[in-house]
């Protein structure tokens, strides 16, 4: 691996901008500018990162990067994305926007760039740590930039009925195991059905938290009917994006992702 392709001002600044944009600016503004910033600096980081492993094939890497990104931004890549997401590992998604393909033009001025390694003595501890740290951060940034996220309003009426194959006691025991706070509130009447009303608080999904979920619970023949009434997220008054840990969803046989998607359509 040729360290000069990642230990240089262009790569490090691009990686920094990519991380700041994807984890802060997108959440604060979420507009076409943050989208284009993610694409441009993602392309720079991706191309230089791959080149560091096979610099002899730099031309081919840049061509493949341009083709792969263009394909990724079209509807033709959707079957591949759906196949991968069905494996229930890391979930990927992207916005189909053909205007994003213009971002590959950044590869033209980048190609002749011949980086000189930053002025760090090769035998110092800083230099020895720089490469593995940068490689790890780059993997994280490239995976995160295309990870699936969902837009959730600050408050949302869900109005969904589901049946869970566990007793009411088991359901609440599972909530306790997952450290989800709940409290009985009152009676919830939905049309002609009556449920025991509960408030769930601080449901942690990866790095994000749903502040409050109102549900109705009723047990029937060792199964539990759960009516999901509404939710409020932690950022009052603002919509925001979050990623979801599907293991939490599987526990209750509740595909909250689909509920949120369907409600937003």
Rosetta blueprint (number, residue, H / E / L):
1 X L
2 X L
3 X H
4 X H
5 X H
6 X L
7 X L
8 X L
9 X H
10 X H
11 X H
12 X H
13 X H
14 X H
15 X H
16 X H
17 X H
18 X H
19 X H
20 X H
21 X H
22 X H
23 X H
24 X H
25 X H
26 X H
27 X H
28 X H
29 X L
30 X L
31 X L
32 X H
33 X H
34 X H
35 X H
36 X H
37 X H
38 X H
39 X H
40 X H
41 X H
42 X H
43 X H
44 X H
45 X H
46 X H
47 X H
48 X H
49 X H
50 X H
51 X H
52 X H
53 X H
54 X L
55 X H
56 X H
57 X H
58 X H
59 X H
60 X H
61 X H
62 X H
63 X H
64 X H
65 X H
66 X H
67 X H
68 X H
69 X H
70 X H
71 X H
72 X H
73 X L
74 X L
75 X H
76 X H
77 X H
78 X H
79 X H
80 X H
81 X H
82 X H
83 X H
84 X H
85 X H
86 X L
87 X L
88 X L
89 X L
90 X L
91 X L
92 X E
93 X L
94 X L
95 X L
96 X L
97 X L
98 X H
99 X H
100 X H
101 X H
102 X H
103 X H
104 X H
105 X H
106 X H
107 X H
108 X H
109 X H
110 X H
111 X H
112 X L
113 X L
114 X L
115 X L
116 X L
117 X L
118 X L
119 X L
120 X L
121 X L
122 X L
123 X L
124 X L
125 X H
126 X H
127 X H
128 X H
129 X H
130 X H
131 X H
132 X H
133 X H
134 X H
135 X H
136 X H
137 X H
138 X H
139 X H
140 X H
141 X H
142 X H
143 X H
144 X H
145 X H
146 X L
147 X E
148 X L
149 X L
150 X E
151 X E
152 X E
153 X L
154 X L
155 X E
156 X E
157 X E
158 X E
159 X E
160 X E
161 X E
162 X E
163 X E
164 X E
165 X L
166 X L
167 X L
168 X H
169 X H
170 X H
171 X H
172 X H
173 X H
174 X H
175 X H
176 X H
177 X H
178 X L
179 X L
180 X L
181 X E
182 X E
183 X E
184 X E
185 X E
186 X E
187 X E
188 X E
189 X E
190 X E
191 X L
192 X L
193 X E
194 X E
195 X E
196 X E
197 X E
198 X E
199 X E
200 X E
201 X E
202 X E
203 X E
204 X E
205 X E
206 X L
207 X L
208 X E
209 X E
210 X E
211 X E
212 X E
213 X E
214 X E
215 X E
216 X E
217 X E
218 X E
219 X E
220 X E
221 X L
222 X L
223 X E
224 X E
225 X E
226 X E
227 X E
228 X E
229 X E
230 X E
231 X E
232 X E
233 X E
234 X L
235 X L
236 X L
237 X L
238 X L
239 X L
240 X E
241 X E
242 X E
243 X L
244 X L
245 X L
246 X H
247 X H
248 X H
249 X H
250 X H
251 X H
252 X L
253 X L
254 X L
255 X L
256 X H
257 X H
258 X H
259 X H
260 X H
261 X H
262 X H
263 X H
264 X H
265 X L
